[in-house]
Amino acid sequence: MRIGIIAFLHESNTFSCQPTTVDSFRQNLLLAGEPIRRDLADSHHEVGGFFAGLEAEGAEAVPLFAARALPSGTIPSGDFEALTNHLLDIVRSNDSLDGYLVAPHGATVSERFPDADGYWLSELRSQVGPNVPIIGTLDAHANVSQLMVDSCDALVAYRSNPHLDQRERGIEAANLMVRTVRKEVTPTMSAQFPPLAISIERQCTEEPHLRPLYEAADAQLKIGGVLSNSILLGFPYADVEEMGSSVIVVTDDNQMLADVLSKQLATTMWEMRESFAGEFTSVAQAIDLCKDSSDRICLLDMGDNVGGGSSADGTELLAAIHKAKIGPAIGCLYDPQAVSLCEGAGVGEKLTLSVGGKTDKIHGSPMEVEVTVRSLHDGKFSEPQPRHGGIVEFDQGKTAICETEHGLTLMLTTLRMVPFSLHQLISCDLDPNNFRFLVAKGVNAPIAAYRDVCDQFIRVNTSGSTCADMSRLVYQHRRTPMFPLERETKY
């Protein structure tokens, strides 16, 4: 049994002004053939699970194509066409495979194809024919389309956010593929798309408001003939028709059962909708909470959520901390110009900087600060534990650590970086325990790492391309009506 492996992963924020190009993938991951096995087989990623699951069943994994870029803006037409053509050319040159394990993200957007994942999956289906099984994994933030469902035999989504079960889901998909090729099962899929967008602020699967929904999904798995089911929380920052939450149920050759159970799970989701609308803490309220607490607090900068495609140079929250003179505190800003000035000044020197707020006008104005340069670093670090995204090696480019006169430490980087690992700080000789307040530019993903050192988390409703309050975003292409943007929506 020979199974092809394909991964094409990007979470596209259509509100971001930073396009995602082929070079964006090259900077993160763009591989073909055996190098995929070398780089991902042992990872916490679902592709690592593909390799492990196939090996355990005695099947041969044939790595074909793997591409991943840091979440950012829409993929231009030419870049998406180049990547898709490269993927399909590789598939054409490796025919006679028994099946394909695929890892789309589920929230990829290109200029020409807003449902980019649906497009490339449908092209793959057209190329390999209707009888070769295609089974895939999806990020829990996928905006699922009917085209994605129609192009695959089965789709399996992560069940945790922060995403800590990616390898497990990859193994699940691989096991299902082996059983399918052996004709032990016939995956039959049904999806439902209630008119609902779950606020990113309510998407942590460890918190009480989501537990009943996942308990309902787990109960369905005990029903005979059910192979898999998935809850897709959705990605609010892709302004496309498919934006929103959904559910998938996969049965063994029983379309009626799949339809009934998917409708049942979608109805449960809909009935819980009020608990998914979001609770928002302003910057001023967050600062007051910090002043009144003796805890070590992680402040989650939701409007500048780098893992959701934001600019990484939002200043609104950091400027408020600096003005309030609370600390010691630390935050990270993407600012290549400021890093260059720090390098020119040298360690131990003082200088006045204008930091952050340079990518666009929606993430705050540049901060004018006097700083002392504490250290300079190459910005490369590793994370040995399973963390959100399953990424092990990180590179935030040349990095300068500076400190203001009010006890605010600024980590200035030359590449945008997701706050998925405390080794981002440790690699720069910073002890996270030395700070009272740690700003992480994320919502749920940083929790997996930062809970090791923080007593509590405060999600802060800052402005930006990932603002948690969806009513602040100007949509042009989403479905209407949709709860909670239209509160009277029916289902």
C-alpha positions as CSV (number, residue, x, y, z in Angstrom):
1,M,0.0,0.0,0.0
2,R,1.5,3.3,-1.1
3,I,-0.1,6.5,0.2
4,G,0.8,10.0,-1.0
5,I,1.2,12.8,1.5
6,I,0.3,16.5,0.7
7,A,0.2,19.5,3.0
8,F,-0.8,23.0,1.9
9,L,-1.4,25.1,5.0
10,H,-2.2,28.8,5.3
11,E,-4.6,30.8,7.5
12,S,-5.4,33.8,5.3
13,N,-6.5,37.1,7.0
14,T,-8.2,39.1,4.3
15,F,-8.1,42.2,6.6
16,S,-4.3,42.2,6.6
17,C,-2.4,44.4,4.1
18,Q,0.5,42.0,4.0
19,P,0.1,39.6,1.0
20,T,1.3,36.0,1.3
21,T,3.7,35.1,-1.5
22,V,5.6,32.1,-2.6
23,D,8.5,33.6,-0.7
24,S,6.4,33.6,2.5
25,F,6.2,29.8,2.1
26,R,9.9,29.5,1.3
27,Q,10.7,31.4,4.6
28,N,8.6,28.9,6.6
29,L,8.2,25.5,4.7
30,L,8.1,24.6,1.1
31,L,9.3,21.1,0.3
32,A,8.8,18.3,-2.1
33,G,9.6,14.6,-1.8
34,E,11.8,13.0,0.8
35,P,12.9,16.2,2.6
36,I,9.3,16.3,3.9
37,R,9.9,13.0,5.8
38,R,13.2,14.4,7.1
39,D,11.6,17.6,8.5
40,L,8.1,16.5,9.6
41,A,8.0,12.8,10.3
42,D,9.0,13.2,13.9
43,S,7.0,16.5,14.4
44,H,3.9,17.2,16.5
45,H,2.2,18.1,13.3
46,E,-0.5,16.1,11.6
47,V,2.0,15.3,8.8
48,G,4.1,13.6,11.5
49,G,1.0,11.7,12.4
50,F,0.5,10.6,8.8
51,F,4.0,9.1,8.7
52,A,3.5,7.4,12.1
53,G,0.1,6.0,11.4
54,L,1.1,4.6,8.0
55,E,4.2,3.0,9.3
56,A,2.3,1.3,12.2
57,E,0.0,-0.3,9.6
58,G,2.8,-1.4,7.3
59,A,1.9,1.1,4.6
60,E,4.4,3.1,2.6
61,A,4.3,6.9,2.9
62,V,5.1,8.7,-0.3
63,P,5.8,12.4,0.6
64,L,4.8,14.6,-2.3
65,F,4.4,18.3,-1.3
66,A,4.4,20.4,1.9
67,A,3.9,24.1,2.1
68,R,3.2,26.3,5.1
69,A,3.4,30.0,5.7
70,L,2.9,32.2,8.8
71,P,-0.7,33.5,8.9
72,S,-0.9,36.7,6.9
73,G,-2.9,38.3,4.1
74,T,-4.5,36.9,1.0
75,I,-2.4,34.9,-1.5
76,P,-2.0,36.8,-4.8
77,S,-3.4,34.9,-7.9
78,G,0.0,34.3,-9.5
79,D,1.6,32.9,-6.3
80,F,-1.4,30.6,-5.6
81,E,-1.3,29.4,-9.2
82,A,2.4,28.7,-8.9
83,L,2.0,26.7,-5.7
84,T,-1.0,24.8,-6.9
85,N,0.6,23.9,-10.3
86,H,3.7,22.7,-8.5
87,L,1.6,20.5,-6.2
88,L,-0.4,19.0,-9.1
89,D,2.7,18.5,-11.2
90,I,4.3,16.4,-8.4
91,V,1.1,14.4,-8.1
92,R,1.1,13.7,-11.9
93,S,4.7,12.4,-11.7
94,N,3.8,10.0,-8.9
95,D,0.8,8.2,-10.2
96,S,-0.4,4.7,-9.2
97,L,-0.8,5.6,-5.5
98,D,-3.4,3.8,-3.5
99,G,-4.6,7.0,-1.7
100,Y,-3.8,10.5,-0.6
101,L,-3.5,11.9,2.9
102,V,-3.9,15.6,2.7
103,A,-3.5,18.5,5.2
104,P,-5.3,21.6,4.0
105,H,-5.7,24.3,6.7
106,G,-9.3,25.1,5.7
107,A,-9.1,28.9,5.9
108,T,-6.8,29.6,2.9
109,V,-7.8,32.5,0.6
110,S,-6.4,33.5,-2.8
111,E,-7.4,36.5,-4.9
112,R,-9.0,34.4,-7.6
113,F,-10.2,31.5,-5.4
114,P,-11.7,32.7,-2.0
115,D,-12.3,29.0,-1.2
116,A,-8.6,28.1,-2.0
117,D,-8.6,24.8,-0.2
118,G,-11.8,23.7,-1.9
119,Y,-10.2,24.6,-5.2
120,W,-6.9,22.7,-4.9
121,L,-8.7,19.7,-3.3
122,S,-11.2,19.6,-6.2
123,E,-8.3,19.8,-8.7
124,L,-6.6,16.9,-6.9
125,R,-9.8,14.9,-7.1
126,S,-10.2,15.6,-10.8
127,Q,-6.6,14.5,-11.4
128,V,-6.7,11.2,-9.4
129,G,-10.3,10.2,-10.3
130,P,-13.3,9.4,-8.2
131,N,-12.2,6.0,-6.9
132,V,-8.9,6.8,-5.2
133,P,-9.5,7.8,-1.5
134,I,-8.5,11.3,-0.4
135,I,-8.6,11.7,3.4
136,G,-7.6,14.9,5.2
137,T,-7.1,16.8,8.4
138,L,-8.4,20.3,9.0
139,D,-7.4,23.0,11.4
140,A,-10.1,23.7,14.0
141,H,-10.3,27.2,12.5
142,A,-11.3,26.0,9.1
143,N,-14.1,27.7,7.2
144,V,-15.4,24.6,5.6
145,S,-17.0,24.6,2.2
146,Q,-19.2,22.0,0.5
147,L,-16.5,21.8,-2.2
148,M,-13.9,20.6,0.3
149,V,-16.4,18.0,1.6
150,D,-17.3,16.8,-2.0
151,S,-13.6,16.5,-2.9
152,C,-12.6,14.2,-0.1
153,D,-13.7,10.9,1.3
154,A,-13.3,12.1,4.9
155,L,-12.1,15.1,6.8
156,V,-10.9,15.1,10.4
157,A,-10.4,18.3,12.4
158,Y,-8.2,19.0,15.4
159,R,-10.2,18.6,18.6
160,S,-8.2,21.1,20.8
161,N,-7.5,24.8,20.8
162,P,-4.6,25.5,21.6
163,H,-3.9,22.8,18.9
164,L,-2.1,20.1,20.8
165,D,-3.6,17.0,19.2
166,Q,-2.4,17.5,15.6
167,R,-0.2,14.4,15.5
168,E,-3.0,12.4,17.0
169,R,-5.4,13.6,14.3
170,G,-2.9,12.7,11.6
171,I,-2.6,9.2,13.0
172,E,-6.4,8.9,13.0
173,A,-6.6,10.0,9.4
174,A,-3.8,7.5,8.4
175,N,-5.6,4.7,10.2
176,L,-8.8,5.5,8.4
177,M,-7.0,5.6,5.1
178,V,-5.5,2.1,5.6
179,R,-8.9,0.7,6.5
180,T,-10.4,2.4,3.5
181,V,-7.8,1.0,1.1
182,R,-8.3,-2.5,2.6
183,K,-12.1,-2.0,2.0
184,E,-12.8,-2.6,5.6
185,V,-14.8,0.7,5.7
186,T,-16.4,3.1,3.2
187,P,-16.2,6.6,4.6
188,T,-19.3,8.6,4.0
189,M,-19.4,12.3,5.0
190,S,-21.9,14.9,5.9
191,A,-21.4,18.5,6.8
192,Q,-23.7,21.2,8.2
193,F,-23.2,25.0,8.1
194,P,-25.3,26.8,10.7
195,P,-25.3,30.6,10.2
196,L,-23.0,31.2,13.1
197,A,-19.6,32.7,13.7
198,I,-18.0,31.8,17.1
199,S,-16.0,34.7,18.5
200,I,-12.2,34.0,18.6
201,E,-12.5,35.0,22.3
202,R,-14.7,31.9,22.9
203,Q,-12.7,29.3,21.0
204,C,-10.5,27.8,23.8
205,T,-11.7,24.2,23.9
206,E,-10.5,23.9,27.6
207,E,-13.0,26.4,28.8
208,P,-16.5,25.5,30.2
209,H,-18.7,27.1,27.4
210,L,-17.3,24.7,24.7
211,R,-17.2,21.5,26.8
212,P,-20.9,20.5,26.3
213,L,-20.5,20.8,22.5
214,Y,-17.4,18.5,22.5
215,E,-19.1,16.1,24.9
216,A,-22.0,15.8,22.5
217,A,-19.5,15.1,19.7
218,D,-17.8,12.5,21.8
219,A,-21.1,10.8,22.6
220,Q,-21.8,10.4,18.8
221,L,-18.5,8.5,18.4
222,K,-19.9,5.7,20.5
223,I,-22.7,5.1,18.0
224,G,-22.1,2.1,15.8
225,G,-21.0,2.9,12.3
226,V,-19.6,6.4,13.2
227,L,-16.0,6.7,12.1
228,S,-15.3,10.3,13.0
229,N,-16.8,13.7,13.7
230,S,-15.5,17.2,13.9
231,I,-16.3,20.6,15.2
232,L,-15.0,23.5,13.1
233,L,-14.9,26.7,15.2
234,G,-14.2,28.8,12.1
235,F,-11.9,31.7,11.3
236,P,-13.6,35.1,11.5
237,Y,-10.8,37.0,9.7
238,A,-11.4,35.6,6.3
239,D,-14.1,37.7,4.6
240,V,-15.4,34.9,2.3
241,E,-18.8,33.3,1.8
242,E,-17.6,30.2,3.7
243,M,-16.7,32.1,6.9
244,G,-18.3,30.5,9.9
245,S,-18.6,27.5,12.1
246,S,-19.6,24.0,10.9
247,V,-19.6,20.3,11.8
248,I,-18.7,17.1,10.0
249,V,-19.7,13.5,10.6
250,V,-18.2,10.5,8.9
251,T,-19.9,7.1,8.9
252,D,-19.2,3.7,7.5
253,D,-21.3,3.7,4.3
254,N,-24.4,5.3,5.9
255,Q,-25.3,8.6,4.4
256,M,-28.6,8.8,6.3
257,L,-26.9,8.4,9.7
258,A,-24.2,10.9,8.7
259,D,-26.9,13.5,7.8
260,V,-28.9,12.9,10.9
261,L,-25.9,13.1,13.3
262,S,-24.4,16.2,11.6
263,K,-27.7,18.0,11.8
264,Q,-28.0,17.0,15.4
265,L,-24.5,18.3,16.3
266,A,-25.1,21.5,14.3
267,T,-28.3,22.1,16.2
268,T,-26.5,21.6,19.5
269,M,-24.0,24.2,18.4
270,W,-26.7,26.6,17.4
271,E,-28.6,26.2,20.6
272,M,-25.4,27.2,22.5
273,R,-24.9,30.3,20.3
274,E,-25.3,33.0,23.0
275,S,-22.4,31.5,24.9
276,F,-20.2,31.9,21.8
277,A,-20.8,35.6,21.2
278,G,-17.7,36.8,23.1
279,E,-16.9,38.8,26.3
280,F,-14.7,41.8,25.7
281,T,-12.3,43.5,28.1
282,S,-11.0,47.0,27.1
283,V,-7.4,48.1,27.4
284,A,-8.3,50.4,30.2
285,Q,-10.1,47.7,32.1
286,A,-7.2,45.3,31.6
287,I,-4.8,47.9,33.0
288,D,-7.0,48.4,36.1
289,L,-7.2,44.6,36.6
290,C,-3.4,44.4,36.5
291,K,-3.1,47.2,39.1
292,D,-5.5,45.4,41.4
293,S,-3.8,42.0,41.2
294,S,-0.7,40.5,42.7
295,D,-0.8,37.7,40.1
296,R,1.6,37.1,37.3
297,I,-0.6,37.9,34.3
298,C,-0.4,37.1,30.6
299,L,-2.2,39.9,28.6
300,L,-3.5,38.4,25.3
301,D,-3.4,41.2,22.7
302,M,-6.4,39.9,20.6
303,G,-6.3,42.6,17.9
304,D,-2.7,41.9,17.1
305,N,-3.0,38.1,17.0
306,V,0.1,37.1,15.0
307,G,-1.2,33.5,14.7
308,G,-4.3,34.9,13.1
309,G,-2.4,36.9,10.5
310,S,-2.0,40.3,12.1
311,S,0.9,42.8,11.7
312,A,2.8,41.9,14.9
313,D,3.6,45.6,15.5
314,G,0.5,46.7,17.4
315,T,1.2,49.2,20.1
316,E,-2.2,49.9,21.8
317,L,-1.7,47.6,24.8
318,L,2.1,48.1,25.2
319,A,1.7,51.9,25.1
320,A,-1.0,51.7,27.8
321,I,1.3,49.5,30.0
322,H,4.2,52.0,29.5
323,K,2.0,55.0,30.3
324,A,0.6,53.3,33.4
325,K,4.2,52.5,34.6
326,I,3.3,49.0,35.7
327,G,5.8,46.3,35.6
328,P,8.1,44.7,35.2
329,A,6.5,43.8,31.8
330,I,7.5,42.4,28.5
331,G,6.2,42.5,25.0
332,C,7.3,41.7,21.5
333,L,7.1,44.0,18.4
334,Y,8.0,43.4,14.8
335,D,10.2,46.4,13.8
336,P,13.3,45.7,11.6
337,Q,14.1,49.5,11.5
338,A,14.3,49.7,15.3
339,V,16.4,46.5,15.5
340,S,18.9,48.1,13.1
341,L,19.2,51.2,15.2
342,C,19.8,49.1,18.3
343,E,22.5,47.2,16.5
344,G,24.1,50.4,15.5
345,A,24.0,51.8,19.0
346,G,25.3,48.6,20.7
347,V,24.6,46.8,23.9
348,G,24.4,49.1,27.0
349,E,23.7,52.2,25.0
350,K,20.7,54.4,25.4
351,L,18.7,55.8,22.5
352,T,15.3,57.1,21.6
353,L,13.2,54.9,19.4
354,S,9.9,55.1,17.5
355,V,8.7,51.5,17.7
356,G,5.8,49.5,16.2
357,G,2.7,50.8,14.5
358,K,4.5,51.0,11.1
359,T,2.7,48.3,9.0
360,D,-0.7,50.0,8.8
361,K,-2.9,52.4,10.6
362,I,-5.2,50.0,12.5
363,H,-2.7,48.6,15.0
364,G,-1.9,51.8,16.9
365,S,0.6,54.6,16.4
366,P,4.4,54.2,16.9
367,M,5.6,54.4,20.5
368,E,8.2,57.0,21.3
369,V,10.4,55.5,24.0
370,E,13.8,56.0,25.5
371,V,15.4,52.6,25.9
372,T,18.6,50.9,26.9
373,V,19.8,48.1,24.7
374,R,20.2,45.1,26.9
375,S,21.2,42.4,24.3
376,L,21.3,41.4,20.7
377,H,20.4,37.9,19.3
378,D,20.1,35.9,16.0
379,G,16.4,35.2,16.9
380,K,16.5,31.4,16.3
381,F,15.0,29.1,18.9
382,S,13.5,25.6,19.4
383,E,10.5,24.3,21.2
384,P,10.8,20.7,22.4
385,Q,7.2,20.2,23.7
386,P,3.9,19.8,21.9
387,R,2.6,23.3,21.4
388,H,0.0,25.0,19.3
389,G,0.8,24.5,15.6
390,G,3.2,21.6,16.1
391,I,6.2,23.8,15.1
392,V,9.6,22.9,16.6
393,E,12.0,25.3,14.9
394,F,11.5,29.1,14.9
395,D,13.3,32.1,13.4
396,Q,12.2,35.7,14.3
397,G,15.3,37.2,12.6
398,K,17.8,39.5,14.3
399,T,16.4,40.5,17.7
400,A,17.1,43.4,20.1
401,I,16.1,43.3,23.7
402,C,15.6,46.8,25.1
403,E,14.3,48.2,28.4
404,T,12.4,51.5,29.0
405,E,12.9,53.6,32.1
406,H,9.5,52.4,33.3
407,G,10.4,48.7,33.5
408,L,8.9,47.7,30.1
409,T,11.1,45.2,28.2
410,L,10.7,45.2,24.5
411,M,11.7,42.3,22.3
412,L,12.2,43.8,18.8
413,T,12.3,41.4,15.9
414,T,13.1,41.6,12.2
415,L,10.5,38.8,11.3
416,R,7.0,38.4,12.6
417,M,6.8,35.8,15.3
418,V,3.9,33.8,16.8
419,P,4.0,33.6,20.6
420,F,3.8,29.8,20.8
421,S,6.9,29.1,22.9
422,L,8.5,30.5,26.1
423,H,11.8,29.6,24.4
424,Q,11.3,32.8,22.4
425,L,12.2,34.6,25.7
426,I,14.6,32.0,27.2
427,S,16.7,32.0,24.0
428,C,17.3,35.7,24.5
429,D,18.5,35.2,28.1
430,L,15.2,36.3,29.6
431,D,13.5,34.5,32.5
432,P,9.7,34.7,32.1
433,N,9.4,34.5,35.8
434,N,11.1,37.8,36.2
435,F,8.1,39.7,34.7
436,R,4.7,40.5,36.4
437,F,3.0,41.2,33.1
438,L,3.7,39.3,29.8
439,V,2.0,40.5,26.6
440,A,1.4,37.7,24.1
441,K,0.0,38.7,20.7
442,G,-2.6,36.0,20.5
443,V,-5.9,34.7,21.9
444,N,-5.8,31.0,22.7
445,A,-2.6,29.6,21.1
446,P,-0.2,31.2,23.6
447,I,-1.9,29.6,26.6
448,A,-0.2,26.2,26.0
449,A,3.2,27.8,26.7
450,Y,2.4,30.7,29.0
451,R,0.4,28.8,31.5
452,D,3.6,27.4,32.8
453,V,4.6,30.8,34.2
454,C,1.3,32.8,34.5
455,D,-1.3,32.7,37.2
456,Q,-4.1,34.2,35.0
457,F,-4.8,35.3,31.4
458,I,-6.7,38.4,30.4
459,R,-7.9,38.6,26.8
460,V,-7.8,42.3,25.8
461,N,-10.1,43.6,23.1
462,T,-7.5,45.7,21.2
463,S,-8.0,47.1,17.7
464,G,-6.4,45.5,14.6
465,S,-6.9,43.0,11.8
466,T,-7.8,40.3,14.3
467,C,-10.1,42.3,16.6
468,A,-12.1,39.9,18.6
469,D,-15.2,42.1,18.3
470,M,-16.4,41.1,14.9
471,S,-18.8,44.0,14.7
472,R,-15.8,46.3,14.3
473,L,-14.7,44.5,11.1
474,V,-16.1,45.6,7.7
475,Y,-17.2,42.4,5.9
476,Q,-18.2,42.5,2.2
477,H,-18.4,38.8,1.2
478,R,-19.6,36.8,4.2
479,R,-23.0,35.0,4.4
480,T,-25.9,37.0,5.8
481,P,-27.7,36.8,8.1
482,M,-25.2,35.4,10.6
483,F,-25.2,35.3,14.4
484,P,-24.0,37.3,16.4
485,L,-23.6,40.0,13.7
486,E,-27.3,39.7,13.0
487,R,-28.8,38.8,16.4
488,E,-32.2,37.8,15.0
489,T,-30.7,35.1,12.7
490,K,-32.8,31.9,12.5
491,Y,-31.6,28.3,11.8
